Structures are given as C-alpha cells and as structure tokens.
Amino acid sequence: MSDADPAADAGDRRRLGAVVLAVLISQVLLYPGVPDLVVALGAPAGIDAGMWFLVAEFGAFVTFAVVWGALSDALGTRVPLIVAGALGGAASYVALASLPGLGLGFEAALLVRAVGGALTIGAFSLSITLLMDLRGGNGRNMGTAGLAIGLGAAVGSVVGGSLADLGALYPVYGGAVVLAGAGLLAATVDDRAGTATASGSGTDSEASEDARLRDVLARARTTPGLLVPLAFGFVDRLTAGFFALVGVYYFQDPATFGRSAAGAGATLALFFVPFALLQSPFGALSDRIGRFLPVVAGSLAYGVVTIGVGVAPVYPLAAGLMVLVGVCGALMAPATMALVTDLVEPEVRGAAMGLFNVFGSLGFLTGFLIGGSATEAFGYTPAFLVVGGLELAIALALLPAVRAISPGAGVIGRLGAEG
C-alpha cells in the first residue's frame, strides 16, 4: 500500500498503539511489587530504595530520549531503532532477574535498570514519534498514544500486582516477555519517517543530527509557545511519577489502607482505566475545540483531585477520587502532546518529541524524588498537597500562554481574552 492509503495509516496506527501499550505494560508491571522487589535485589526495606530503583531507569530516559529521536531523524528511519530498543530492554529485564542468583548487590541492579532505561526509551519515544508521522489529526494520533499509555499502565498495574503476590521477580520475567513481543510487532510497521524527514536522510551526517537537535533546542528557547507543552508535560508526569512510587506505598501501608500488592495495583488501575479509555475521544475533542480548555481546565481539576486522594479519610473515597484523577488526566494529556506536533515542522518531530519526553522523564524523576523525600520527612498528606499544588500552580501561571498558542481556544478562552 502507498503512504497515501488511509487504510495503511489506520493499520499502522493500531500496531504502533499496541507497541506503546506493550512497552507501558512491561514498565508498570514492576510498580505494585517494588517494595518487595527491591528487597529481593538486595536493598533494605523502605521507600528510599524504591525511589532510587525508579530513578535509575528514568535518569536514563532523560539522557537518551533526544538521542534516539535525533538519530531517527538523521537516519530517516524509526522502525529498526524501535525494534532494537524493545529487544534490548527485554534483555535487560532478564539480566535484572538473574542478579539475585548471581549474588550481586543492589548497586548492580541500579546499573542494569539504567541500561534498560536507555534502551526502552528508544522503543517508547520513537513509537509515539512514528504515530506523529501519520495523518488523521494530531489529536487523534496522540489520543491513540495516550490510550495505549493509559491502558498499558492499567493492565500493567493489575497484572503486576497479581504477579508480585506470587513472587517478587515474577513481574520482571513478565516484563521481559512483553517487551520482546513489542519488538517483534514493531518490525511489522511501515516506516513513515522517510515521508516526514528530508529525502535521502539516511545518508545524513552526524553534523546534520546535531543541527536538528540545536534547531529544536533553539526553538524551545526563542519560541515561548513550545515551552508551554514542555512545562505541562513536566508537571503532569511529575504527578504520575509521584503516584507510581508514593501511591504504591500509600495504599499498601498498614497505617493508611493496608492493601496487598494486588490491591494497590488494582487501585492504580482505577486511575489508568479511565485515563486510557478517554484519551482518544478527548484527543479528537481537542482537534475540534482547541487545546486551551482540555489543557488548562484538565490540569486545574487534576491538581484538586490529586490533593483529595491524599486527604481522603477512607479507602472508598480515595478509590473514587483515583477515578477522577484518571478522567482529568485523559482530558489534558493528548492535547498537551498534540501541542508539540502543532508547533514544530515534520523534519524535527523526532527531536521535538524526544525533547518533550526529556521534560516528561525529568518530571517523573522529580516526582519520585519529591514524593519519596517529602513522604520520608513529613508523611503522605503533605506530599500529596505539594504535588497537587504544583499542578494547580502551572495551570494558573501558563493559562494566558496556552490561550495564545491554541487558536481554537473556545468560548472560555475568548471570554478570558476579553476580560
């Protein structure tokens, strides 16, 4: 089929969505069982070890996200790099699971996590970038990515919790299998990078790769509009990182709700399921009404309900608020990613999405560090207040900027401009 065939786009969109889904499942499988997994890998019990276990992977995400994106732009190809990242990530999971039998300590586990993160971010970021190369509307394409991300996190949290109750290393083995499957599936996708980058880009030099990186970084410095989705991506993923670490300990802590690993995973799924199922319709909605309302209103509501989870006195209320967190996240996430696509040219999309993922991964890192440190020092409730307050602050501070770069700001945006 030709690249102009809508059926080809639809088929590749489904397959790429499935690749993103698989990568997220493999990643989130580990989260509900982190308290026991880090102990099995040689660390002392407590949230501090869990924090560094997650930080090691996301530190590599930050370091290598733009590298993968710029490399794909320079080579004019993405699919082989996605396959390499997924299969390499699967191998790193196998290596991680083998460490206890080899008698190696927790420091070795952190090193393996960092190597695995450097590989896995290639599969994740470039799959989303390849979705950006398709037609059908930026909101629709990013809605597909968001659906896969949310659904992958939902499935990963539920299955990972159940596997963790069977054994600390079971989620790691499961992650290896799923990542290997993602690599095999990615190999069946039509590589569209050549249609979005300059012709003959497979012969581009390293200088050309560096030029694209510099172009995106220069644009981020000189064009305030591009900094807006980067800032929202940072804070949104900060909150997600917070829930991935602190939420797991929060719901399992006997002093709060005392859930098992499976129960904590199911609770995280209360967020991830609506977050997944509503991504595509909310992404398409942002194509019609503009990005302003989904980004700003979604972020404000997201901050409020995040705080609510931390102050809920009983589990049923906290669980219900987790559902609302997912709805609010689904409203803002695809619109935020689509803003990146709205603001950059096709030939630098790989580097631009890589930069967006750098900011997002920095957000995850910050969420882990702030969440772990604040919880250790002050307890769960102040930590939730801090993170929810940051989401509210970014939405209020950048409201005028979002209105300025979203042409279809909608009735609320126009009223705000007139007020």
C-alpha positions in Angstrom: 0.0 0.0 0.0 1.1 3.6 -0.6 1.7 6.0 2.2 -1.4 7.9 0.9 -3.7 4.9 1.7 -5.8 5.7 4.7 -6.1 2.0 5.5 -2.4 1.8 5.8 -2.4 4.7 8.2 -5.1 3.0 10.3 -3.3 -0.3 10.4 0.0 1.2 11.4 -1.8 3.4 14.0 -3.2 0.2 15.6 0.1 -1.6 15.5 2.0 1.4 16.9 -0.6 1.8 19.6 -0.1 -1.8 20.5 3.7 -1.3 20.7 3.3 1.6 23.1 0.8 -0.5 25.0 3.3 -3.3 25.4 6.1 -1.0 26.5 4.0 0.5 29.2 2.7 -2.8 30.4 6.3 -4.0 30.8 7.3 -0.9 32.7 4.3 -0.8 35.1 4.3 -4.5 35.8 7.1 -3.8 38.3 5.5 -0.9 40.1 3.0 -2.6 42.5 5.7 -5.0 43.7 8.5 -2.5 44.1 8.5 -2.7 47.9 9.3 -6.4 47.8 11.3 -6.4 44.6 14.0 -4.0 45.9 14.4 -6.2 48.9 14.8 -9.3 46.7 17.5 -7.4 44.8 19.5 -6.7 47.9 18.2 -3.3 49.2 16.9 -2.5 52.6 13.1 -2.2 53.0 11.6 1.3 52.7 10.5 3.9 50.2 14.1 5.3 49.8 15.3 2.1 48.0 12.2 2.1 45.8 12.8 5.7 44.9 16.3 5.0 43.6 15.2 1.9 41.8 12.8 4.1 39.7 15.1 7.0 39.5 17.8 4.8 37.8 15.5 4.0 34.9 14.2 7.5 34.4 17.6 9.0 34.6 18.5 7.0 31.6 15.2 8.1 29.9 16.2 11.7 30.4 19.7 11.1 29.0 18.7 9.1 25.9 15.3 10.3 24.8 16.5 13.1 22.5 19.4 10.9 21.3 17.0 8.3 19.9 14.8 10.9 18.4 17.5 12.9 16.7 19.2 9.7 15.5 15.9 8.6 13.8 15.6 12.0 12.1 19.2 11.8 10.9 18.9 8.2 9.6 15.4 8.7 8.1 14.2 5.6 9.8 12.5 4.7 13.1 11.3 1.1 12.9 14.7 -0.7 13.3 15.5 1.6 16.2 12.2 0.8 17.9 12.9 -3.0 17.5 16.4 -2.6 18.9 15.2 -0.6 21.9 12.4 -3.1 22.7 14.5 -6.2 22.4 17.4 -4.6 24.3 15.0 -3.7 27.0 13.8 -7.3 27.2 17.3 -8.5 27.6 17.9 -6.0 30.5 14.9 -7.4 32.3 16.3 -10.9 32.0 19.6 -9.7 33.4 17.8 -7.9 36.3 16.0 -11.1 37.3 19.3 -13.1 37.2 21.1 -10.8 39.7 19.9 -12.4 43.0 21.1 -15.8 41.8 24.5 -14.3 41.0 24.8 -12.8 44.4 25.3 -9.3 43.1 24.0 -6.4 45.2 21.5 -3.6 44.8 24.1 -1.4 43.1 24.3 -3.8 40.2 20.5 -3.8 39.9 20.6 0.0 39.6 23.1 -0.2 36.8 21.1 -2.8 34.9 18.0 -0.6 35.4 19.8 2.4 33.9 21.0 0.4 30.8 17.5 -1.0 30.4 16.0 2.5 30.6 18.4 3.8 27.9 17.2 1.1 25.6 13.5 1.1 26.4 13.0 4.9 25.9 14.0 4.4 22.3 11.1 2.0 21.7 8.7 4.2 23.6 9.6 7.6 22.3 10.1 6.6 18.6 6.8 4.7 18.6 5.0 7.9 19.5 7.1 9.8 17.0 6.1 7.4 14.3 2.4 8.0 15.2 3.1 11.7 14.7 4.2 10.9 11.2 0.7 9.5 10.3 -2.2 11.5 9.0 -5.6 11.7 10.7 -5.2 14.6 13.0 -2.6 15.3 15.7 -5.1 15.0 18.4 -6.3 11.6 17.1 -2.8 10.3 16.7 -1.8 11.5 20.2 -5.1 10.1 21.5 -4.0 6.7 20.3 -0.7 7.1 22.1 -2.5 8.2 25.2 -5.0 5.3 25.0 -2.1 2.9 24.7 -0.2 4.6 27.6 -3.2 4.6 29.9 -4.4 1.1 29.0 -0.8 -0.3 29.3 -0.5 1.3 32.7 -3.9 -0.1 33.8 -3.1 -3.7 32.6 0.4 -3.5 34.0 -0.7 -2.4 37.4 -3.3 -5.1 37.8 -1.3 -7.9 36.4 1.9 -6.7 38.0 0.2 -6.7 41.4 -1.1 -10.2 41.0 2.3 -11.4 39.8 4.1 -9.7 42.7 1.9 -11.5 45.2 3.2 -14.8 43.6 6.8 -13.8 43.8 9.0 -10.7 43.7 10.7 -11.5 40.4 7.6 -12.7 38.5 6.8 -9.2 37.2 10.3 -8.8 35.9 10.1 -12.0 33.8 6.7 -10.9 32.6 8.1 -7.6 31.5 10.8 -9.3 29.5 8.3 -11.4 27.6 6.0 -8.3 26.8 8.9 -6.2 25.7 10.2 -8.9 23.3 6.7 -9.1 21.9 6.7 -5.3 21.3 9.9 -5.6 19.3 8.5 -8.3 17.1 5.3 -6.4 16.5 7.2 -3.1 15.7 9.0 -4.9 12.9 5.7 -5.2 11.0 5.1 -1.5 10.9 5.6 0.6 7.7 8.4 3.0 8.4 7.0 6.5 7.7 10.0 8.5 8.9 11.1 8.9 5.3 7.9 10.8 4.4 8.4 13.3 7.3 12.1 13.9 7.0 14.2 15.2 4.2 14.7 12.7 1.3 17.9 10.9 1.4 18.2 11.5 5.1 19.7 8.0 5.5 23.0 9.5 4.4 22.8 12.5 6.7 26.0 13.1 8.7 26.3 13.4 12.5 26.5 17.1 12.0 23.0 17.0 10.5 21.7 15.1 13.5 23.3 17.7 15.8 21.8 20.5 13.7 18.3 19.1 14.3 18.9 18.9 18.0 20.2 22.5 18.0 17.2 23.6 16.0 14.7 22.2 18.5 16.6 23.5 21.5 16.9 26.9 19.9 13.2 26.9 19.1 12.4 26.0 22.8 14.5 29.0 23.9 13.2 31.5 21.4 9.6 30.4 20.9 7.7 30.6 24.3 4.9 28.6 22.8 6.9 25.4 22.6 7.9 25.8 26.3 4.2 25.5 27.3 3.6 21.8 26.4 7.1 21.1 27.8 6.2 22.7 31.1 2.9 20.9 31.3 4.5 17.6 30.3 7.0 18.1 33.1 4.4 18.7 35.9 1.9 16.2 34.6 4.4 13.4 34.6 5.8 14.6 37.9 2.4 13.8 39.3 2.4 10.4 37.5 5.8 9.6 39.0 4.6 10.5 42.4 1.7 8.1 42.1 3.9 5.4 40.7 6.1 5.5 43.8 4.3 7.1 46.7 0.9 5.8 45.6 2.1 2.2 45.8 3.5 2.6 49.3 0.5 4.8 50.4 -2.1 2.2 49.5 -0.1 -0.7 50.9 1.0 1.0 54.2 -0.8 -0.7 57.2 -1.0 2.8 58.7 -3.2 4.0 55.8 -5.2 1.5 53.8 -3.1 -1.7 54.2 -3.8 -3.1 50.7 -1.8 -6.0 49.2 0.4 -5.6 46.1 -2.6 -6.8 44.0 -4.9 -4.4 45.8 -2.5 -1.5 45.3 -2.2 -2.4 41.6 -6.0 -2.5 41.2 -6.2 0.9 42.9 -3.8 2.4 40.4 -5.9 0.8 37.7 -8.8 2.9 38.9 -6.8 5.9 37.6 -5.3 4.2 34.5 -8.6 2.7 33.0 -10.5 6.0 32.6 -7.2 7.7 31.6 -6.8 5.1 28.8 -10.4 4.9 27.6 -11.0 8.6 27.4 -7.7 9.5 25.7 -8.9 9.1 22.1 -12.2 10.9 22.4 -10.6 13.7 24.3 -7.8 13.9 21.9 -10.2 14.2 19.0 -12.2 16.8 21.0 -9.1 18.9 21.3 -8.8 18.9 17.5 -12.2 20.4 17.3 -12.3 22.9 20.1 -8.6 23.7 20.5 -6.1 22.8 23.2 -6.9 25.6 25.7 -9.9 24.1 27.6 -8.5 20.5 27.8 -5.1 21.6 29.0 -6.0 24.3 31.5 -9.3 23.0 32.9 -8.0 19.5 32.9 -4.9 20.5 34.8 -6.8 22.5 37.4 -9.2 19.7 38.1 -6.3 17.2 38.2 -4.5 19.1 40.9 -7.6 19.4 43.1 -8.4 15.7 42.9 -4.8 14.7 43.5 -4.9 16.6 46.8 -8.2 14.9 47.5 -6.6 11.4 47.3 -4.1 12.3 49.9 -6.6 13.7 52.4 -9.3 11.1 51.9 -10.1 9.5 55.3 -11.4 6.2 54.0 -10.4 3.9 51.2 -13.6 4.0 49.1 -13.4 7.8 48.9 -9.7 7.6 47.9 -10.5 5.0 45.3 -13.3 7.1 43.8 -11.0 10.1 43.6 -8.5 8.0 41.7 -11.1 7.5 39.0 -11.5 11.3 38.8 -7.7 11.7 38.6 -7.8 9.4 35.5 -10.6 11.4 33.8 -8.8 14.7 34.3 -5.6 13.2 33.1 -7.2 11.9 30.0 -8.6 15.4 29.2 -5.3 17.2 29.3 -2.7 14.6 28.2 -3.4 14.1 24.4 -4.0 17.9 24.0 -0.6 18.6 25.6 1.2 16.2 23.3 -0.7 17.5 20.3 0.6 21.0 21.1 4.1 19.8 20.4 3.0 18.5 16.9 1.2 21.7 16.3 4.2 23.9 16.9 7.1 22.1 15.0 7.8 21.2 11.4 7.8 17.5 10.3 11.6 17.3 9.8 12.3 17.9 13.5 9.4 15.9 15.0 11.6 13.1 16.3 13.9 15.5 18.2 10.9 17.6 19.4 9.1 14.5 20.8 12.4 13.4 22.3 12.7 16.8 24.0 9.1 16.5 25.2 9.9 13.1 26.7 13.1 14.5 28.3 10.9 17.1 30.1 8.4 14.3 31.0 11.1 12.0 32.3 12.5 14.8 34.3 9.0 15.2 35.7 8.9 11.6 36.6 12.3 11.9 38.3 11.2 14.9 40.2 8.0 13.2 41.2 10.0 10.2 42.6 12.5 12.5 44.4 9.9 15.0 45.8 7.5 12.2 46.6 10.0 9.9 48.3 11.8 12.7 50.1 8.6 14.5 51.3 7.0 11.3 52.4 10.0 10.3 54.4 10.3 13.7 56.0 6.7 14.8 56.5 4.3 11.9 55.7 1.8 11.2 53.0 -0.6 14.1 53.3 1.9 16.9 53.0 3.4 15.1 50.0 0.1 15.0 48.2 -0.5 18.7 49.0 2.8 19.6 47.4 2.3 17.7 44.2 -1.3 18.7 43.7 -0.4 22.3 44.4 2.3 22.2 41.7 -0.3 21.1 39.1 -2.6 24.0 40.1 0.2 26.5 40.0 1.4 25.5 36.5 -2.2 25.7 35.1 -2.8 29.1 36.5 0.6 30.5 35.6 0.5 29.4 32.0 -3.2 30.0 31.3 -2.5 33.1 29.1 0.2 31.3 27.2 -2.0 28.3 26.4 -4.7 30.6 25.2 -2.2 32.4 22.9 -0.9 29.3 21.2 -4.3 27.5 20.9 -6.2 29.1 18.0 -9.4 27.3 18.9 -9.4 28.4 22.4 -13.1 28.1 22.7 -15.7 30.2 24.5 -13.8 30.2 27.8 -10.6 31.2 26.1 -12.3 34.1 24.2 -14.0 35.2 27.4 -10.7 35.2 29.2 -9.1 37.2 26.4 -11.9 39.8 26.6 -11.8 40.0 30.3 
